[in-house]
Amino acid sequence: MLKRLAWLALCVCAPLSAAPHVDPQRLQQLANDRFWISLGHYETAKLGGWRSYISDKKFFLAPDGNQHPDRELTATLRALYGPASAGQQHAQCVYPARTRWLKAQLNLTDLPTVDCSEFNQWFKDVSPHSAVMIFPAAYLNSPSSMFGHTLLRIDQADVQSDKTALLSYAINFGAYIEGSDNSILYAWKGLMGGYPGLFALVPYQEKLSEYRSLENRDLWEYRLNLSQTETERMVEHVWELKQIQFDYFFFDENCSYRLLELLQVARPSLRLTEQFPLTAIPTDTVKAVKEAGLVESIQYRPSRERELLSRAEPLSDDEQQWVLKVSADQQQLQAPGFKALPRARQALIIDAAYRLERYRANGQERDPQRAQRSFELLRAINQNPAPELEIPQPGLPEDGHESRTWQAGLGTRGDRAFGEYGLRMAYHDLNDNAESFPLGAQIEILQLKLRQYEGNDWQVQQLDLATIRSLTPRNELLQPLSWQVTGGLERVPGKHDDETLVSHVNGGAGGTWALGEDVLGFALGTVRIEHNNDFAQFIAPAAGFNSGVLWKNPLGNLSLEAKGDYFVNGEVRRSLSLNQQWELSRNLGLRLSAQREFSQLASPENEVMLEVKWYHY
């Protein structure tokens, strides 16, 4: 900050006549150019005019440059002719993308000669030639990654021929977090803009290790057809953004939205950000980039967890027990029971044991004993190598349904008919169209359901702020915890045989098991906190359960669930529900739901509904 202020002082003291006179009409034309608008990250303000997404005042040369692109352009032009004595803080060094563009547009041949050695060396190190968009897939056991993520890899000219992508750099935008906020606080501050957002240029190998190994996320690499000139222009702008703070919001002004802005700097003719006025879900932005014709090729990189599970899949339960034994003690390689196995099966077991050791070492400090075990397993692999691991590529993330959902249904509750209408801002539940979504994953944000009973009786049926469920199956090698959390408003049986709108927060944890191919069974213990006007207490806690079966069948997804809540005030609430979705097309589904509710406050109620779901951004 002080350096920029010092430079501004020098600029003020410089003779104003140094800058050439440019026709005001021409300056206004340049200020409205899409490239200049992209460089300033401007958007049309709600009440007219402009505002910049950049909240950091030190990015702008004009005092009101965040709201007036024309004044920022004039200030930039004047600054380019500032004294060369400013050195590395000269505008030509601080704003290389602006400099290059204005020189070309106005034919500025008399600019002062400035030695921008810091930028030149940085640019030489990056050596931008082409760009790859990286999509680390969602990983539900990490709240910070439940929607996926996007970043850019900048490749040198020989990366594809030499296969040296690990030596490339990655451009990443993310929330800057000081300290260690817990998951709940992270989610809240991310929603409310409690973190600043910063761009960072880091070695791609670091990001690859972080996503594939530490967070166990599959990676998709989308090679873009940007030219070298376009890539260089984008990288120059990244230099301009170093240590510049943006506002960061989890659902809109996030990593994916900022990436789209960079692509528009690279190719100003693109119209990407205007497609996301409300939310910018990473998978939706990937679709937008693909539909814009930017994607040249796609490469898939499985996570270490997926590699381990794929290697272990053909092993029997007994053989997986051998994986655990061999991983813990390499002396088991000489055990008579192990030596009696066919040599090909031994190879699979040893390879799986080695992958299990690598998986367990993720994020851990180097352990000499673990390193020795890995060495012994590697030696055994060299003596009896397993066949090359072939992992079938899952569905492309962008091939799933759109993130926003409109819902309309007809049903009966008891002897009353109703119509139900709903909107969900994002994203996916257990029964939604399954293409490109993992079985057992549910993320719903801001869901509203309105119900219209006979006699034009309208009521709010449900308002969910967020619902997250992670039903990850357990096996012999891995024992992940299944969990769920939700909060908002919902209708529950009332004491007058009606329904009462209550506010609630509940969550639970337990286990999920694969009962067969595409069949999951789960059982979770739950805790619920509820504000109910029918209760004497202002807040009523409850303990309960949530168990069921989830089946991906030829028609779609079917779920059968049993729930129970046992309140400390004596109220007992239970329900049985069945849901079957038919996938009519990628973005259209038909769902049949049936439910029976039991409550000590009211008579049992049956509810049946048939609804159409339209997935539409």
C-alpha positions as CSV (number, residue, x, y, z in Angstrom):
1,M,0.0,0.0,0.0
2,L,2.8,2.5,0.9
3,K,4.6,1.7,-2.3
4,R,1.5,2.5,-4.3
5,L,1.0,5.8,-2.4
6,A,4.6,6.7,-3.0
7,W,4.1,6.1,-6.7
8,L,1.0,8.2,-6.7
9,A,2.9,11.1,-5.1
10,L,5.5,10.9,-7.7
11,C,2.9,10.9,-10.4
12,V,1.2,14.0,-9.0
13,C,4.5,15.8,-9.0
14,A,5.2,14.8,-12.6
15,P,4.2,17.3,-15.4
16,L,0.7,16.6,-16.6
17,S,1.6,17.6,-20.1
18,A,3.7,14.4,-20.4
19,A,0.6,12.4,-21.4
20,P,-0.6,13.0,-25.0
21,H,-3.9,14.7,-25.6
22,V,-6.6,12.2,-26.6
23,D,-9.9,13.1,-27.9
24,P,-12.5,12.7,-25.1
25,Q,-14.8,10.8,-27.3
26,R,-12.1,8.3,-28.1
27,L,-11.3,8.0,-24.3
28,Q,-15.0,7.3,-23.6
29,Q,-15.1,4.7,-26.3
30,L,-12.1,2.9,-24.8
31,A,-13.5,3.2,-21.3
32,N,-16.6,1.3,-22.6
33,D,-14.6,-1.3,-24.4
34,R,-15.3,-4.8,-23.0
35,F,-11.7,-5.5,-22.4
36,W,-11.3,-2.4,-20.2
37,I,-14.5,-3.4,-18.4
38,S,-13.1,-6.8,-17.8
39,L,-9.7,-5.5,-16.6
40,G,-11.6,-3.4,-13.9
41,H,-14.0,-6.3,-13.1
42,Y,-16.9,-3.8,-13.6
43,E,-20.5,-4.7,-13.6
44,T,-23.6,-2.6,-14.2
45,A,-24.7,-1.2,-10.8
46,K,-28.3,-1.7,-9.6
47,L,-29.2,2.0,-9.9
48,G,-27.2,2.5,-13.1
49,G,-23.6,3.3,-13.8
50,W,-20.8,1.0,-12.9
51,R,-19.3,-0.7,-9.9
52,S,-16.3,-3.0,-9.6
53,Y,-16.3,-6.4,-7.9
54,I,-12.9,-5.4,-6.5
55,S,-13.3,-4.1,-3.0
56,D,-9.7,-3.1,-2.6
57,K,-9.2,0.6,-3.2
58,K,-5.4,0.2,-3.8
59,F,-6.2,-1.5,-7.2
60,F,-7.5,1.8,-8.6
61,L,-5.5,4.9,-9.6
62,A,-8.5,7.3,-9.7
63,P,-10.1,8.0,-6.3
64,D,-13.5,6.9,-7.7
65,G,-12.1,4.5,-10.2
66,N,-14.1,1.6,-8.8
67,Q,-17.3,3.3,-10.1
68,H,-16.0,5.3,-13.1
69,P,-14.1,3.2,-15.8
70,D,-13.5,6.4,-17.8
71,R,-11.8,8.2,-14.9
72,E,-9.7,5.1,-14.2
73,L,-8.6,5.0,-17.8
74,T,-7.6,8.6,-17.8
75,A,-5.7,8.2,-14.6
76,T,-4.0,5.1,-16.0
77,L,-3.0,6.9,-19.2
78,R,-1.5,9.8,-17.1
79,A,0.3,7.3,-14.9
80,L,2.0,5.5,-17.8
81,Y,3.8,8.7,-18.5
82,G,4.9,9.1,-14.9
83,P,8.7,9.5,-14.1
84,A,10.7,6.3,-14.7
85,S,12.3,6.9,-11.3
86,A,9.3,5.1,-9.7
87,G,11.0,1.9,-10.8
88,Q,9.1,-1.3,-10.0
89,Q,6.2,0.8,-8.7
90,H,5.7,2.5,-12.0
91,A,2.3,2.0,-13.6
92,Q,3.9,0.1,-16.5
93,C,5.3,-2.5,-14.1
94,V,2.2,-2.6,-11.8
95,Y,-0.4,-2.8,-14.7
96,P,1.2,-4.7,-17.6
97,A,-2.1,-5.8,-19.1
98,R,-3.4,-2.2,-19.1
99,T,-0.1,-0.9,-20.5
100,R,0.0,-3.4,-23.4
101,W,-3.6,-2.7,-24.4
102,L,-3.4,1.1,-24.2
103,K,-0.1,1.1,-26.2
104,A,-1.8,-0.8,-28.9
105,Q,-5.1,1.2,-28.9
106,L,-3.5,4.6,-28.8
107,N,-0.2,3.9,-30.5
108,L,1.8,5.1,-27.5
109,T,5.4,5.1,-28.9
110,D,6.8,7.7,-26.5
111,L,6.3,6.1,-23.1
112,P,9.2,6.4,-20.7
113,T,11.5,3.4,-20.6
114,V,11.0,1.6,-17.3
115,D,12.9,-1.5,-16.1
116,C,10.2,-3.8,-14.8
117,S,12.6,-6.6,-13.8
118,E,10.4,-8.1,-11.1
119,F,7.4,-8.6,-13.5
120,N,9.6,-9.7,-16.4
121,Q,11.3,-12.4,-14.3
122,W,7.9,-13.6,-12.9
123,F,6.4,-13.7,-16.4
124,K,9.5,-15.6,-17.7
125,D,9.2,-18.2,-14.8
126,V,5.5,-18.7,-15.6
127,S,6.2,-18.8,-19.4
128,P,2.5,-18.9,-20.3
129,H,1.6,-20.7,-23.6
130,S,-1.8,-22.4,-23.0
131,A,-4.4,-22.9,-20.3
132,V,-6.2,-25.8,-18.7
133,M,-9.3,-25.5,-16.6
134,I,-9.2,-27.8,-13.6
135,F,-12.3,-29.1,-11.9
136,P,-11.8,-30.9,-8.6
137,A,-15.0,-32.8,-8.1
138,A,-17.2,-32.4,-5.0
139,Y,-16.2,-34.3,-1.9
140,L,-19.0,-34.3,0.6
141,N,-17.0,-35.2,3.7
142,S,-15.4,-31.7,3.4
143,P,-17.8,-28.8,3.7
144,S,-15.4,-26.4,1.9
145,S,-15.5,-28.7,-1.2
146,M,-19.1,-29.8,-1.4
147,F,-19.8,-28.0,-4.6
148,G,-16.6,-28.7,-6.4
149,H,-14.1,-26.1,-7.4
150,T,-12.5,-24.6,-10.5
151,L,-9.0,-23.2,-11.1
152,L,-6.7,-22.6,-14.1
153,R,-3.4,-24.3,-15.0
154,I,-1.0,-22.3,-17.1
155,D,1.2,-24.6,-19.3
156,Q,4.5,-23.9,-21.0
157,A,5.0,-24.6,-24.7
158,D,6.4,-28.1,-24.3
159,V,4.1,-29.4,-21.5
160,Q,2.0,-31.7,-23.8
161,S,4.9,-33.2,-25.7
162,D,7.1,-33.6,-22.6
163,K,4.2,-34.5,-20.2
164,T,5.5,-32.1,-17.6
165,A,2.2,-30.7,-16.4
166,L,3.4,-31.1,-12.8
167,L,5.9,-28.3,-13.4
168,S,3.2,-25.9,-14.5
169,Y,1.6,-23.1,-12.4
170,A,-2.0,-22.9,-11.2
171,I,-4.1,-19.7,-10.8
172,N,-6.4,-20.2,-7.9
173,F,-9.0,-17.9,-6.3
174,G,-10.2,-18.6,-2.8
175,A,-11.3,-17.3,0.5
176,Y,-8.4,-16.0,2.6
177,I,-8.8,-17.6,6.0
178,E,-6.7,-16.5,9.0
179,G,-6.6,-19.1,11.8
180,S,-8.6,-22.3,11.8
181,D,-12.4,-21.7,11.6
182,N,-14.5,-24.8,12.2
183,S,-16.8,-26.2,9.4
184,I,-20.0,-24.4,10.7
185,L,-18.3,-21.1,11.0
186,Y,-16.6,-21.5,7.6
187,A,-19.9,-22.2,5.9
188,W,-21.6,-19.2,7.6
189,K,-18.9,-16.7,6.9
190,G,-18.6,-18.1,3.3
191,L,-22.3,-17.5,2.8
192,M,-22.3,-14.0,4.3
193,G,-19.1,-12.7,2.7
194,G,-17.0,-12.9,5.9
195,Y,-13.8,-13.7,4.1
196,P,-11.8,-11.6,1.6
197,G,-11.0,-13.4,-1.7
198,L,-7.5,-13.4,-3.2
199,F,-5.9,-14.7,-6.4
200,A,-2.8,-16.8,-6.0
201,L,-0.3,-18.4,-8.4
202,V,1.1,-21.6,-7.0
203,P,2.8,-24.7,-8.4
204,Y,0.3,-27.1,-9.9
205,Q,1.9,-30.0,-8.2
206,E,0.8,-28.5,-4.8
207,K,-2.8,-28.2,-5.9
208,L,-2.8,-31.7,-7.4
209,S,-1.5,-33.2,-4.2
210,E,-4.0,-31.2,-2.1
211,Y,-7.1,-32.3,-4.1
212,R,-6.2,-35.8,-5.1
213,S,-4.4,-36.9,-2.0
214,L,-5.4,-34.8,1.0
215,E,-9.1,-34.2,0.0
216,N,-9.5,-37.4,-2.1
217,R,-11.2,-35.5,-5.0
218,D,-11.3,-36.7,-8.6
219,L,-9.8,-34.1,-11.0
220,W,-11.0,-33.2,-14.4
221,E,-8.7,-31.2,-16.7
222,Y,-10.3,-29.3,-19.5
223,R,-7.7,-28.1,-22.0
224,L,-8.8,-24.7,-23.4
225,N,-8.3,-23.5,-27.0
226,L,-6.9,-20.1,-25.9
227,S,-4.1,-18.8,-28.0
228,Q,-0.7,-18.0,-26.6
229,T,-1.5,-14.3,-26.9
230,E,-4.8,-14.7,-25.0
231,T,-3.1,-16.8,-22.3
232,E,-0.4,-14.2,-21.9
233,R,-2.9,-11.4,-21.6
234,M,-4.7,-13.3,-18.8
235,V,-1.5,-14.0,-16.9
236,E,-0.5,-10.3,-17.1
237,H,-3.8,-9.4,-15.5
238,V,-3.1,-11.9,-12.7
239,W,0.0,-10.0,-11.9
240,E,-2.1,-6.9,-11.6
241,L,-4.4,-8.7,-9.1
242,K,-1.7,-9.9,-6.7
243,Q,-2.6,-9.1,-3.1
244,I,-5.8,-7.4,-4.3
245,Q,-8.8,-8.3,-2.2
246,F,-12.2,-9.1,-3.6
247,D,-15.4,-9.8,-1.7
248,Y,-16.0,-13.6,-1.4
249,F,-19.4,-15.2,-1.3
250,F,-19.8,-19.0,-1.4
251,F,-22.6,-19.1,-4.0
252,D,-22.0,-16.3,-6.4
253,E,-18.7,-14.2,-6.1
254,N,-16.6,-17.4,-5.8
255,C,-13.8,-19.2,-7.4
256,S,-15.8,-20.1,-10.5
257,Y,-17.1,-16.6,-11.1
258,R,-13.7,-15.1,-10.8
259,L,-12.3,-17.7,-13.2
260,L,-15.0,-16.7,-15.8
261,E,-13.8,-13.1,-15.4
262,L,-10.2,-14.1,-16.2
263,L,-11.4,-16.0,-19.3
264,Q,-13.2,-12.8,-20.5
265,V,-9.9,-10.9,-20.0
266,A,-8.2,-13.5,-22.2
267,R,-11.0,-13.4,-24.8
268,P,-13.2,-10.2,-24.4
269,S,-15.8,-11.5,-26.9
270,L,-16.9,-14.1,-24.4
271,R,-20.2,-13.6,-22.5
272,L,-19.8,-15.9,-19.5
273,T,-20.4,-13.9,-16.3
274,E,-23.7,-12.5,-17.5
275,Q,-25.1,-16.1,-17.4
276,F,-24.8,-16.2,-13.6
277,P,-26.7,-13.2,-12.1
278,L,-27.6,-15.1,-8.9
279,T,-25.4,-18.1,-8.3
280,A,-22.2,-19.6,-9.8
281,I,-22.2,-23.3,-9.1
282,P,-18.8,-24.7,-10.4
283,T,-20.5,-27.5,-12.5
284,D,-22.7,-24.8,-14.1
285,T,-19.7,-22.7,-15.0
286,V,-17.9,-25.7,-16.5
287,K,-21.0,-26.2,-18.7
288,A,-20.9,-22.5,-19.7
289,V,-17.2,-22.7,-20.7
290,K,-17.8,-25.9,-22.7
291,E,-20.9,-24.4,-24.4
292,A,-18.8,-21.3,-25.3
293,G,-16.6,-23.6,-27.4
294,L,-13.5,-23.2,-25.3
295,V,-12.8,-26.8,-24.4
296,E,-10.3,-28.7,-26.7
297,S,-9.9,-31.9,-24.8
298,I,-10.7,-33.5,-21.4
299,Q,-8.5,-35.6,-19.1
300,Y,-9.6,-37.5,-15.9
301,R,-7.3,-38.0,-12.8
302,P,-8.8,-40.3,-10.2
303,S,-8.2,-39.6,-6.5
304,R,-6.1,-41.9,-4.3
305,E,-9.2,-43.1,-2.6
306,R,-10.8,-44.1,-5.9
307,E,-7.6,-45.8,-7.0
308,L,-7.6,-47.8,-3.7
309,L,-11.2,-48.8,-4.0
310,S,-10.9,-49.8,-7.7
311,R,-7.9,-52.0,-6.8
312,A,-9.8,-53.6,-3.9
313,E,-13.1,-54.1,-5.8
314,P,-12.2,-57.5,-7.3
315,L,-11.0,-58.8,-3.9
316,S,-13.1,-61.1,-1.8
317,D,-13.7,-60.3,1.9
318,D,-11.0,-62.7,3.0
319,E,-8.6,-61.2,0.5
320,Q,-9.4,-57.7,1.8
321,Q,-8.6,-58.9,5.3
322,W,-5.2,-60.0,3.9
323,V,-4.8,-56.4,2.6
324,L,-5.2,-55.1,6.2
325,K,-2.8,-57.7,7.6
326,V,-0.1,-57.2,4.9
327,S,-0.4,-53.4,5.2
328,A,0.2,-53.6,9.0
329,D,2.9,-56.2,9.0
330,Q,5.0,-57.2,6.0
331,Q,6.0,-60.4,7.7
332,Q,2.5,-61.6,6.7
333,L,3.9,-61.9,3.2
334,Q,5.6,-65.1,4.3
335,A,2.6,-66.5,6.1
336,P,1.5,-70.0,4.9
337,G,-2.0,-68.8,4.3
338,F,-0.9,-65.9,2.1
339,K,1.7,-68.1,0.2
340,A,-1.1,-70.6,-0.5
341,L,-3.0,-68.0,-2.6
342,P,-2.5,-67.9,-6.3
343,R,0.4,-65.6,-7.3
344,A,-1.9,-63.3,-9.3
345,R,-4.1,-62.8,-6.2
346,Q,-1.1,-62.1,-4.1
347,A,-0.1,-59.3,-6.5
348,L,-3.5,-57.6,-6.2
349,I,-3.4,-57.8,-2.4
350,I,0.1,-56.4,-2.2
351,D,-0.7,-53.5,-4.5
352,A,-3.9,-52.7,-2.6
353,A,-1.9,-52.8,0.7
354,Y,0.6,-50.3,-0.7
355,R,-2.2,-48.0,-1.9
356,L,-3.8,-48.3,1.5
357,E,-0.6,-47.2,3.2
358,R,-0.3,-44.2,0.9
359,Y,-3.9,-43.3,1.6
360,R,-3.4,-43.4,5.3
361,A,-0.3,-41.3,5.0
362,N,-2.3,-38.4,3.4
363,G,-1.8,-35.2,5.4
364,Q,0.4,-37.0,8.0
365,E,4.0,-36.1,9.0
366,R,6.6,-38.5,7.7
367,D,6.7,-41.6,9.8
368,P,9.9,-43.7,9.5
369,Q,8.0,-46.9,10.3
370,R,5.3,-46.2,7.7
371,A,8.0,-45.3,5.2
372,Q,9.7,-48.6,5.9
373,R,6.4,-50.5,5.4
374,S,5.9,-48.7,2.1
375,F,9.4,-49.6,1.0
376,E,8.9,-53.3,1.8
377,L,5.6,-53.3,-0.1
378,L,7.2,-51.6,-3.1
379,R,9.9,-54.3,-3.1
380,A,7.2,-57.0,-3.0
381,I,5.4,-55.3,-5.9
382,N,8.6,-55.3,-8.0
383,Q,8.9,-59.0,-7.4
384,N,5.3,-59.7,-8.3
385,P,3.7,-56.7,-10.1
386,A,0.0,-56.4,-10.4
387,P,-1.7,-55.7,-13.7
388,E,-2.1,-52.0,-14.6
389,L,-5.0,-50.5,-12.8
390,E,-7.8,-49.5,-15.1
391,I,-10.4,-47.2,-13.6
392,P,-13.6,-46.6,-15.6
393,Q,-14.2,-42.9,-16.2
394,P,-17.3,-41.7,-14.3
395,G,-19.8,-39.4,-16.0
396,L,-18.6,-35.9,-16.8
397,P,-19.5,-33.4,-14.1
398,E,-21.2,-31.1,-16.6
399,D,-23.4,-33.8,-17.9
400,G,-25.6,-33.9,-14.8
401,H,-28.8,-32.0,-14.5
402,E,-29.0,-28.2,-14.1
403,S,-28.6,-26.9,-10.5
404,R,-31.8,-24.9,-10.0
405,T,-35.0,-26.9,-9.7
406,W,-38.7,-25.9,-10.3
407,Q,-41.2,-28.3,-8.8
408,A,-45.0,-28.7,-9.2
409,G,-47.1,-31.6,-7.8
410,L,-50.6,-32.9,-7.0
411,G,-51.4,-35.0,-4.0
412,T,-53.6,-35.9,-1.1
413,R,-53.1,-35.6,2.6
414,G,-55.7,-37.5,4.5
415,D,-59.0,-36.6,2.8
416,R,-57.7,-33.2,1.4
417,A,-56.3,-32.7,-2.1
418,F,-53.5,-30.1,-2.7
419,G,-51.2,-28.7,-5.2
420,E,-47.6,-28.0,-4.3
421,Y,-45.1,-25.6,-6.0
422,G,-41.5,-25.3,-5.2
423,L,-38.1,-23.8,-6.1
424,R,-34.7,-25.0,-5.1
425,M,-31.7,-22.8,-5.8
426,A,-29.3,-25.7,-5.7
427,Y,-28.5,-28.6,-6.2
428,H,-29.3,-32.3,-5.8
429,D,-31.1,-34.7,-3.5
430,L,-30.9,-38.5,-3.0
431,N,-33.7,-39.2,-5.6
432,D,-32.8,-36.6,-8.3
433,N,-31.7,-37.6,-11.8
434,A,-28.5,-39.6,-11.1
435,E,-26.3,-39.0,-14.1
436,S,-22.8,-37.7,-13.0
437,F,-23.8,-37.6,-9.4
438,P,-22.5,-40.1,-6.8
439,L,-25.1,-42.3,-5.2
440,G,-25.9,-41.2,-1.6
441,A,-24.9,-37.5,-2.1
442,Q,-27.4,-34.7,-1.3
443,I,-26.8,-31.0,-1.2
444,E,-29.8,-28.7,-1.2
445,I,-29.6,-24.9,-0.7
446,L,-32.5,-22.5,-0.2
447,Q,-35.6,-24.7,-1.0
448,L,-39.1,-23.2,-0.7
449,K,-42.3,-25.3,-1.1
450,L,-45.8,-23.7,-1.1
451,R,-48.9,-25.8,-0.8
452,Q,-52.4,-24.9,-2.0
453,Y,-55.3,-26.9,-0.4
454,E,-58.9,-27.0,-1.6
455,G,-60.7,-23.7,-1.0
456,N,-57.6,-21.7,-2.0
457,D,-56.0,-22.3,1.3
458,W,-52.3,-21.5,0.9
459,Q,-49.5,-22.3,3.3
460,V,-45.7,-22.4,3.5
461,Q,-44.9,-26.1,3.6
462,Q,-41.1,-26.0,3.8
463,L,-38.3,-23.5,3.7
464,D,-34.9,-25.2,3.9
465,L,-31.8,-23.1,4.2
466,A,-29.5,-26.0,3.7
467,T,-29.6,-29.8,3.7
468,I,-26.5,-31.9,3.3
469,R,-26.3,-35.7,3.4
470,S,-23.3,-37.8,2.8
471,L,-24.0,-41.5,2.6
472,T,-20.6,-43.0,1.8
473,P,-20.5,-46.8,2.0
474,R,-18.1,-48.5,4.4
475,N,-16.0,-51.6,3.5
476,E,-13.3,-53.7,4.9
477,L,-10.6,-51.2,4.1
478,L,-12.3,-47.8,4.7
479,Q,-14.7,-46.9,7.3
480,P,-16.1,-43.4,6.4
481,L,-18.7,-41.7,8.6
482,S,-22.0,-41.0,7.0
483,W,-23.6,-37.8,8.2
484,Q,-26.4,-35.3,7.5
485,V,-27.4,-31.8,8.6
486,T,-30.3,-29.6,7.8
487,G,-32.1,-26.4,9.1
488,G,-35.0,-24.2,8.2
489,L,-38.8,-24.3,8.5
490,E,-41.1,-27.3,7.9
491,R,-44.7,-28.5,8.7
492,V,-45.1,-31.2,11.3
493,P,-48.3,-32.8,12.8
494,G,-50.0,-30.4,15.3
495,K,-52.1,-31.1,18.3
496,H,-55.3,-30.1,16.6
497,D,-55.0,-32.7,13.8
498,D,-53.5,-29.9,11.6
499,E,-50.0,-29.0,10.7
500,T,-47.7,-26.6,12.5
501,L,-44.9,-24.6,10.9
502,V,-41.8,-25.1,13.1
503,S,-38.2,-23.9,12.9
504,H,-35.6,-26.6,13.4
505,V,-32.0,-27.7,13.2
506,N,-31.1,-31.3,13.1
507,G,-28.2,-33.5,12.2
508,G,-26.9,-37.1,12.6
509,A,-24.1,-39.5,12.0
510,G,-23.8,-43.2,11.4
511,G,-22.9,-45.7,8.7
512,T,-23.7,-46.7,5.2
513,W,-23.2,-50.1,3.6
514,A,-23.3,-51.5,0.0
515,L,-26.1,-54.1,0.0
516,G,-25.6,-54.9,-3.6
517,E,-24.8,-53.3,-6.9
518,D,-26.2,-49.7,-6.8
519,V,-28.0,-50.5,-3.5
520,L,-27.1,-48.7,-0.2
521,G,-28.4,-49.3,3.3
522,F,-27.8,-46.6,5.9
523,A,-28.5,-46.1,9.6
524,L,-27.9,-42.8,11.5
525,G,-28.5,-41.6,15.0
526,T,-29.9,-38.1,14.9
527,V,-30.4,-35.0,17.2
528,R,-33.0,-32.4,16.6
529,I,-33.7,-29.0,18.1
530,E,-37.1,-27.5,17.4
531,H,-39.2,-24.4,18.2
532,N,-42.8,-25.5,18.1
533,N,-45.7,-23.3,19.3
534,D,-47.6,-26.5,20.4
535,F,-44.8,-27.3,22.9
536,A,-44.6,-25.6,26.3
537,Q,-40.8,-25.2,26.0
538,F,-39.4,-22.5,23.7
539,I,-36.8,-25.0,22.4
540,A,-37.4,-28.7,22.5
541,P,-34.5,-31.1,21.8
542,A,-35.0,-34.7,20.6
543,A,-32.9,-37.8,19.9
544,G,-33.8,-40.2,17.1
545,F,-32.9,-42.2,14.1
546,N,-32.9,-42.1,10.3
547,S,-32.4,-45.4,8.4
548,G,-33.3,-46.7,5.0
549,V,-32.4,-48.1,1.6
550,L,-31.3,-46.3,-1.5
551,W,-31.5,-48.1,-4.9
552,K,-30.4,-46.8,-8.3
553,N,-32.7,-48.7,-10.6
554,P,-33.3,-48.7,-14.3
555,L,-36.1,-46.0,-13.9
556,G,-34.2,-43.7,-11.6
557,N,-33.5,-43.6,-7.8
558,L,-35.7,-45.2,-5.2
559,S,-35.5,-44.5,-1.5
560,L,-37.3,-46.1,1.5
561,E,-36.8,-44.3,4.8
562,A,-37.8,-44.6,8.4
563,K,-37.4,-41.7,10.8
564,G,-38.1,-41.2,14.4
565,D,-37.7,-38.3,16.9
566,Y,-38.1,-38.8,20.6
567,F,-38.5,-35.4,22.4
568,V,-37.6,-34.7,26.0
569,N,-41.2,-33.5,26.6
570,G,-42.6,-36.9,25.7
571,E,-43.6,-36.2,22.1
572,V,-42.8,-39.1,19.8
573,R,-42.8,-38.5,16.0
574,R,-42.2,-41.2,13.4
575,S,-42.6,-41.5,9.7
576,L,-42.2,-44.0,6.8
577,S,-41.6,-42.7,3.3
578,L,-41.2,-44.1,-0.2
579,N,-39.8,-42.0,-3.1
580,Q,-39.3,-43.1,-6.7
581,Q,-38.1,-40.8,-9.4
582,W,-38.4,-41.5,-13.1
583,E,-35.8,-39.8,-15.2
584,L,-37.7,-38.5,-18.2
585,S,-34.7,-36.6,-19.6
586,R,-31.5,-35.0,-18.2
587,N,-33.4,-32.0,-16.9
588,L,-36.8,-33.5,-16.3
589,G,-38.0,-35.9,-13.7
590,L,-41.3,-37.4,-12.4
591,R,-41.4,-38.3,-8.7
592,L,-43.9,-40.4,-6.8
593,S,-43.8,-40.0,-3.0
594,A,-45.8,-41.7,-0.3
595,Q,-45.5,-41.1,3.4
596,R,-47.2,-42.1,6.6
597,E,-46.7,-40.0,9.7
598,F,-47.2,-40.9,13.3
599,S,-47.4,-38.5,16.2
600,Q,-48.7,-38.5,19.8
601,L,-50.2,-35.1,19.2
602,A,-52.3,-36.1,16.2
603,S,-53.8,-39.0,14.4
604,P,-51.7,-40.9,11.8
605,E,-51.7,-39.3,8.4
606,N,-51.1,-40.6,4.9
607,E,-49.8,-38.5,2.1
608,V,-49.3,-39.3,-1.5
609,M,-48.0,-36.9,-4.2
610,L,-46.9,-37.0,-7.8
611,E,-44.7,-34.1,-8.9
612,V,-42.7,-32.9,-11.9
613,K,-39.2,-31.7,-11.4
614,W,-37.7,-29.3,-14.0
615,Y,-34.0,-28.7,-13.6
616,H,-33.3,-25.3,-15.1
617,Y,-30.6,-22.8,-14.4
